[in-house]
């Protein structure tokens, strides 16, 4: 899995967006990274994690580099109510893990179109070619976790 191939320093660096948001610089990265707040499945406390996202047809999509083992993903399974900070906006939402490989492959294709360099690098780490076939993406879809979030704020 992708997360197994990433150095530990990466996991420390992903906190940088959280720092930028804390400094009021969230609008600079709001089109790429948002802060997702879930409720801890054990503690019941708010848990915040910066995540890359894609917005498509009114939904926000996030993929988990750690698959279903990511704490934020497991928190969503326990309680799908979430809060998001995108730039300076704070929005509530309802998250739903995607289970259909075709839907996950659609997400991967969307990311490939919008962020080709990043996605090709990620796909290479997963053993896929630079220009994967749809069947390659559906095969990968069985090994990764993707969540669709429906924003509850109608003033988007």
C-alpha positions as CSV (number, residue, x, y, z in Angstrom):
1,X,0.0,0.0,0.0
2,X,1.1,3.6,-0.7
3,X,1.5,4.5,3.0
4,X,4.0,1.7,3.5
5,X,6.4,3.2,0.9
6,X,6.4,6.8,2.2
7,X,9.1,7.9,4.6
8,X,8.1,8.9,8.2
9,X,9.1,12.5,7.5
10,X,6.2,12.7,5.1
11,X,3.7,12.1,8.0
12,X,5.3,15.0,9.8
13,X,5.2,17.3,6.8
14,X,1.5,16.8,6.3
15,X,0.9,18.8,9.4
16,X,2.3,21.9,7.6
17,X,-1.1,22.7,6.1
18,X,-2.6,22.7,9.6
19,X,0.0,25.2,10.7
20,X,-0.8,27.4,7.6
21,X,-4.5,27.3,8.5
22,X,-3.6,28.2,12.1
23,X,-1.6,31.2,10.9
24,X,-4.6,32.4,8.8
25,X,-3.0,31.4,5.5
26,X,-5.6,28.7,4.8
27,X,-7.0,30.6,1.8
28,X,-3.6,30.1,0.1
29,X,-4.1,26.3,0.0
30,X,-7.9,26.1,0.3
31,X,-8.2,24.9,-3.3
32,X,-6.0,21.9,-2.6
33,X,-6.0,21.1,1.1
34,X,-8.8,21.3,3.6
35,X,-8.9,20.6,7.3
36,X,-11.2,17.7,8.1
37,X,-12.6,17.4,11.7
38,X,-14.0,14.1,12.7
39,X,-15.2,12.8,16.1
40,X,-12.7,10.4,17.7
41,X,-14.3,7.0,17.7
42,X,-12.9,6.1,21.1
43,X,-12.4,9.5,22.7
44,X,-15.4,11.4,21.4
45,X,-13.1,14.4,20.9
46,X,-12.6,16.4,17.8
47,X,-9.8,15.2,15.6
48,X,-8.3,17.4,12.8
49,X,-6.4,16.3,9.8
50,X,-5.3,18.1,6.7
51,X,-6.3,16.3,3.5
52,X,-6.1,16.8,-0.2
53,X,-9.5,16.9,-1.8
54,X,-11.3,17.1,-5.1
55,X,-14.6,18.8,-5.5
56,X,-16.9,17.4,-8.1
57,X,-20.6,17.9,-8.7
58,X,-21.2,19.3,-5.2
59,X,-19.4,16.6,-3.3
60,X,-15.9,16.6,-1.8
61,X,-13.8,13.5,-2.3
62,X,-10.8,12.4,-0.2
63,X,-8.7,9.4,-0.6
64,X,-6.8,7.7,2.3
65,X,-3.1,6.9,1.7
66,X,-3.4,4.5,4.7
67,X,-6.6,2.9,3.3
68,X,-9.2,1.9,5.9
69,X,-6.6,2.0,8.7
70,X,-6.4,5.8,8.7
71,X,-7.7,7.1,11.9
72,X,-9.8,9.8,10.2
73,X,-11.4,7.1,8.0
74,X,-12.2,4.9,10.9
75,X,-13.7,7.9,12.8
76,X,-16.0,8.5,9.8
77,X,-17.2,4.9,9.8
78,X,-18.1,5.4,13.5
79,X,-19.7,8.8,13.0
80,X,-20.1,10.2,9.5
81,X,-20.8,13.8,10.7
82,X,-17.8,16.0,9.8
83,X,-16.6,19.6,9.8
84,X,-14.4,21.0,7.1
85,X,-12.4,24.2,6.8
86,X,-11.7,25.2,3.2
87,X,-9.7,28.4,3.1
88,X,-11.7,30.7,5.5
89,X,-15.0,28.8,5.2
90,X,-16.2,26.3,7.8
91,X,-18.7,23.8,6.5
92,X,-20.5,20.9,8.1
93,X,-20.9,17.7,6.1
94,X,-21.9,14.1,6.0
95,X,-19.2,11.6,4.9
96,X,-19.8,8.3,3.2
97,X,-17.1,5.7,2.4
98,X,-17.3,4.6,-1.2
99,X,-17.3,0.8,-1.7
100,X,-18.0,0.5,-5.4
101,X,-14.7,0.0,-7.3
102,X,-16.1,1.8,-10.3
103,X,-16.9,4.9,-8.2
104,X,-13.4,4.8,-6.7
105,X,-11.9,4.4,-10.2
106,X,-14.0,7.4,-11.3
107,X,-12.3,9.4,-8.5
108,X,-8.9,8.2,-9.5
109,X,-9.5,9.3,-13.1
110,X,-10.7,12.7,-12.0
111,X,-7.5,13.1,-9.9
112,X,-5.4,12.0,-12.9
113,X,-7.0,14.7,-15.1
114,X,-6.7,17.4,-12.4
115,X,-3.3,16.5,-10.8
116,X,-1.5,14.3,-13.3
117,X,2.1,14.6,-11.9
118,X,1.1,13.8,-8.3
119,X,-1.2,11.0,-9.3
120,X,1.2,9.4,-11.7
121,X,3.8,9.3,-8.9
122,X,1.3,7.8,-6.5
123,X,0.2,5.2,-9.1
124,X,3.8,4.3,-9.8
125,X,4.3,3.6,-6.0
126,X,1.3,1.3,-6.3
127,X,3.0,-0.6,-9.2
128,X,0.7,0.9,-12.0
129,X,2.0,2.3,-15.3
130,X,2.1,6.1,-16.0
131,X,-1.0,5.8,-18.2
132,X,-3.1,3.2,-16.5
133,X,-6.0,1.5,-18.1
134,X,-9.4,1.6,-16.5
135,X,-9.0,-2.0,-15.3
136,X,-5.8,-1.0,-13.5
137,X,-7.6,1.7,-11.6
138,X,-10.5,-0.6,-10.7
139,X,-7.9,-3.1,-9.4
140,X,-6.3,-0.4,-7.3
141,X,-9.8,0.7,-6.1
142,X,-10.2,-2.6,-4.3
143,X,-7.1,-1.7,-2.1
144,X,-7.7,2.0,-1.3
145,X,-10.3,3.9,0.7
146,X,-12.2,6.9,-0.7
147,X,-14.8,9.0,1.1
148,X,-17.4,11.3,-0.5
149,X,-18.5,14.2,1.7
150,X,-21.8,16.0,1.1
151,X,-21.6,19.5,2.5
152,X,-24.5,20.5,4.6
153,X,-24.0,24.3,4.0
154,X,-26.2,25.5,1.2
155,X,-24.2,28.7,0.8
156,X,-21.3,27.2,-0.9
